[in-house]
Amino acid sequence: METLQVARADGIVTITLDRPAKKNAMNEVMWNELIATFREIAGSADDRVVVITGAAGEFCSGADLTGGGASRHQLAAMRHVGDVALALHRLPQPTIAKVRGVAVGAGCNLALGCDLVVAGDTARFSEIFAKRGLSVDFGGSWLLPRRVGLHRAKELAFFADIIDATEAERIGLVNRVVPDAALDGFVADWATRLAAGPPIAVAMTKRLLDNAMNVTLEEALDDEGMAQTVNFGTNDTPEAILAFVEKRQPRFRGR
């Protein structure tokens, strides 16, 4: 690929944004490569977890506004950007953003669109859009209130300030902050644990939680009941019970 590195090992897919000269800003080629990669992963039973990161010590500086513009109508271009965000959101596999350096604009929302966000202690975040004369995009209007609450989301979006990793953790924008030197090992440990988990059960738990703010308690309970019915019809649940009895780690197959 021209703008991404995609590596696979032991069920873990690592996607590295790779435009270091632009701090991994996303251009039209990267949008296309991201959506193709997300859709490929979504259909793969071998891919258990996805890690998204950036090359050369930076996560992503947002959309590349200096690249000559998209080769399509602006509204069509933005709908394509929205399709990329949806493809990330629809991944059944758990996703982890591993953030070093800047994560601003669409790059910030790419990180927030992941299920888990782990930041190095020098990471910096910003909903930079207002300083560029723009409104939030790449799902930021939906993601931010769910991460930090409505009023805090408005503060981040209106003022477009850059916040450090410590502040991001304090307000709930990220799950964990670790020293930069420990970031790779920490994320590798989380990814390995997730890859060893029951894929079907985890995928359904992810969907239940993502839908939590859109359904009533009664609907949530019905959805949970259907999910558990599916789980009991797989080989993974009996394997987990047998592994517990035999005092060993379960071997989940995802079927």
C-alpha positions in Angstrom: 0.0 0.0 0.0 1.0 3.6 -0.5 0.0 5.1 2.8 -0.4 2.2 5.2 1.6 -0.6 6.7 -0.5 -3.6 7.6 1.1 -6.4 9.6 -0.4 -9.6 11.0 0.8 -11.9 13.8 -1.0 -14.3 16.1 -4.4 -12.9 15.3 -3.3 -9.3 15.8 -3.6 -6.9 12.9 -1.4 -3.7 13.2 -2.3 -0.9 10.9 0.3 1.9 10.8 -0.5 5.2 9.1 2.6 5.8 7.0 3.0 9.4 5.7 5.6 10.6 8.2 6.5 13.7 6.2 2.9 14.9 6.8 2.7 13.5 10.4 0.5 10.8 8.9 -2.2 13.2 7.7 -5.0 11.4 5.8 -5.3 12.1 2.1 -7.7 10.5 -0.4 -5.4 7.6 -1.0 -5.3 6.8 2.7 -9.1 7.1 3.1 -9.4 4.5 0.3 -6.8 2.2 1.8 -8.3 2.5 5.3 -11.8 1.5 4.2 -10.5 -1.4 2.1 -8.4 -2.6 5.0 -11.2 -2.3 7.5 -13.6 -4.2 5.2 -11.1 -7.0 4.6 -10.5 -7.4 8.3 -14.2 -7.4 9.1 -14.6 -10.5 7.0 -11.6 -12.4 8.4 -12.0 -15.1 11.0 -8.3 -15.1 11.6 -8.0 -11.5 12.6 -8.9 -11.2 16.3 -7.9 -7.7 17.3 -6.8 -4.5 15.5 -4.2 -2.0 16.6 -4.0 1.4 14.8 -0.9 3.5 15.2 1.2 6.0 13.3 4.7 6.0 11.9 7.7 8.0 13.1 6.5 8.9 16.5 3.2 10.6 15.5 -0.3 9.2 15.4 -2.2 11.4 12.9 -2.3 15.2 12.2 -5.8 14.9 10.7 -7.0 15.3 7.1 -4.4 16.6 4.7 -5.8 20.0 3.7 -2.8 20.8 1.5 -3.0 17.9 -0.9 -4.9 19.6 -3.7 -8.4 18.5 -2.7 -10.4 15.4 -3.4 -11.2 14.3 -6.9 -15.0 14.4 -6.2 -17.7 16.8 -5.1 -17.1 18.0 -1.5 -20.2 16.5 -0.1 -19.5 13.2 -1.8 -15.9 13.4 -0.5 -17.2 13.9 3.1 -19.6 11.0 2.7 -16.7 8.8 1.8 -14.8 10.0 4.9 -18.0 9.1 6.9 -18.0 5.6 5.2 -14.4 5.1 6.5 -15.5 6.0 10.1 -18.4 3.6 9.8 -16.2 0.8 8.5 -14.0 1.3 11.6 -17.1 1.4 13.9 -18.6 -1.8 12.3 -15.5 -3.9 12.8 -16.6 -6.9 14.9 -13.1 -7.2 16.3 -12.0 -5.1 19.2 -9.8 -2.1 18.2 -7.0 -0.3 20.1 -5.5 3.1 19.2 -1.9 3.3 20.1 -1.1 7.0 20.2 2.2 8.7 20.2 2.7 12.3 19.3 -0.2 14.3 17.8 -3.7 13.0 17.3 -5.7 16.0 16.1 -8.8 16.6 14.0 -9.8 13.5 12.1 -6.7 11.9 13.6 -8.1 12.5 17.1 -11.5 11.0 16.1 -9.8 8.0 14.4 -8.3 7.3 17.8 -11.6 7.9 19.6 -13.4 5.6 17.1 -11.4 2.7 18.4 -12.7 0.7 21.3 -9.7 1.4 23.5 -7.2 4.3 23.4 -3.8 3.9 25.0 -1.5 7.0 24.9 2.2 7.6 25.5 2.9 10.3 28.0 3.9 12.7 25.3 0.7 12.3 23.2 -1.3 15.4 22.4 -5.0 15.6 21.4 -7.1 18.2 19.8 -10.5 18.7 18.0 -8.6 21.3 15.9 -11.4 21.9 13.4 -12.6 25.3 14.6 -9.1 26.7 14.2 -9.3 25.6 10.6 -12.7 27.2 10.0 -14.3 23.7 10.1 -16.9 21.7 12.1 -16.0 18.4 13.7 -16.1 15.4 11.4 -15.0 11.7 11.2 -17.6 10.9 13.9 -16.4 13.5 16.4 -19.9 14.9 17.1 -21.1 11.3 18.0 -17.9 10.1 19.7 -17.0 13.0 22.0 -20.2 13.3 24.1 -20.1 9.5 24.6 -16.5 9.7 25.8 -16.5 12.9 27.9 -20.1 14.1 28.2 -21.9 16.9 26.3 -20.5 20.0 28.0 -16.9 18.8 28.0 -17.3 17.8 24.3 -18.5 21.3 23.5 -15.5 22.8 25.3 -13.1 20.6 23.3 -14.8 21.4 20.0 -15.5 25.1 20.4 -12.0 26.1 21.7 -10.0 23.5 19.7 -7.3 23.5 22.3 -4.5 21.0 22.3 -4.5 18.9 25.5 -1.7 16.7 26.8 -2.0 13.0 27.7 -2.5 13.6 31.4 -5.5 15.9 30.8 -6.9 13.5 28.2 -6.8 10.7 30.8 -8.3 12.9 33.5 -11.4 13.7 31.4 -11.9 10.2 30.1 -10.7 10.8 26.5 -8.3 7.9 26.7 -8.3 4.6 28.7 -4.6 4.7 29.8 -1.5 6.8 29.7 1.8 5.0 29.9 5.4 6.2 29.4 6.3 6.3 25.7 9.0 3.6 26.3 6.4 1.2 27.7 3.6 1.9 25.1 4.5 -0.9 22.7 4.7 -3.5 25.4 1.5 -2.4 27.1 -0.6 -2.4 23.9 1.0 -5.7 22.9 -0.2 -7.2 26.2 -3.7 -5.9 25.8 -3.9 -7.1 22.1 -2.6 -10.5 23.0 -5.2 -10.9 25.8 -8.0 -9.8 23.4 -6.8 -12.1 20.6 -7.0 -15.0 23.0 -10.6 -14.2 24.0 -13.8 -15.6 22.5 -14.3 -13.8 19.2 -18.0 -14.2 18.9 -18.8 -13.3 22.5 -16.5 -10.2 22.4 -17.9 -9.0 19.1 -21.4 -9.2 20.5 -20.4 -7.5 23.8 -18.9 -4.7 21.6 -22.1 -4.3 19.7 -24.2 -4.3 22.9 -22.1 -1.6 24.5 -22.0 0.5 21.3 -25.8 0.4 21.2 -26.3 1.1 24.9 -27.2 4.7 24.6 -29.7 4.1 21.7 -31.9 1.5 23.4 -34.2 1.1 26.4 -33.3 -1.2 29.3 -35.9 -3.6 28.1 -34.4 -3.6 24.6 -30.9 -4.1 26.0 -32.0 -7.0 28.1 -33.6 -8.6 25.0 -30.4 -8.1 23.0 -28.4 -9.6 25.8 -30.6 -12.6 25.8 -30.2 -13.1 22.1 -26.4 -12.7 22.4 -26.2 -15.3 25.2 -28.4 -17.7 23.1 -25.9 -17.4 20.3 -23.0 -18.0 22.7 -24.4 -21.2 24.1 -24.8 -22.5 20.5 -21.0 -22.1 19.8 -18.2 -24.4 20.8 -16.5 -21.6 22.8 -18.8 -21.6 25.8 -18.5 -25.3 26.5 -14.8 -25.0 26.0 -14.6 -22.2 28.6 -16.6 -24.3 31.1 -14.4 -27.4 30.4 -11.2 -25.3 30.8 -12.5 -24.0 34.1 -13.1 -27.5 35.4 -9.7 -28.7 34.1 -7.9 -25.6 35.5 -6.4 -24.6 32.2 -6.6 -21.7 29.8 -9.5 -22.0 27.2 -8.7 -22.3 23.5 -11.4 -20.3 21.7 -12.0 -21.0 18.0 -14.7 -18.5 17.2 -17.2 -21.1 16.1 
